[in-house]
Amino acid sequence: MERKGLVYFMGNPLTLVGSEIRVGDKAPDFVALNQELKEVTLKDLTGKIKLISVTPSLDTPVCDMQARKFNELAAKLSEDIVVLNISMDLPFAIARFCSGAGIERVLVLSDHREASFGLNYGVLIKELRLLARSIFIIDRENTVRYIEIVPEITNEPDYQKALEVVNNLIKEG
């Protein structure tokens, strides 16, 4: 499935490839790699609230800022919340970035091998083979509770709104 006109790069329209998911849907599984080249799936995180921060590439200033901001926010959250960052960066680049940026509270994953996250969540950019900047919040039962696909990928996501949704899920128990 292809969707045009949802995401732009410096004003130029891009095409998103993959399944469109909506709030209330069961979150699709995915397979991504961590820094040690081990597979991580959504099923591995069942029982936790998942805040998934999606970035095109950690080698760009906005993605760097986004990863650092969520790392800072994650340090203030309880252990039953997992914050992930998923990009198409290679695991080796992710390890280098996390080491240099002091990213310790975010599980940073690579979708480069199969693009299963990008395709299953509908955020793979056809023209660039990168992921569209977005936020997904998934509850303990793996139901999608919040989605933000940032229209201009050079802009930051709404950190406050994402944190508000996570805090509401915590209150719900």
Buried (B, 14 or more C-beta within 10 A) or exposed (E): EEBEEBBBBEEEEBBBBBEBBEEEBEBBEBBBBBBEEEEBEBEEBEEBBBBBBBBBBBEBEBBBEBBBBBBBBBEEBEEEBBBBBBBBBBBEBBBBBBEEBEBEBBBBBBBBBBBBBBBBBBBBBBEBEBBBBBBBBBBBEBEBBBBBBBEEBBEEBBBEEBBEBBEEBEEEE
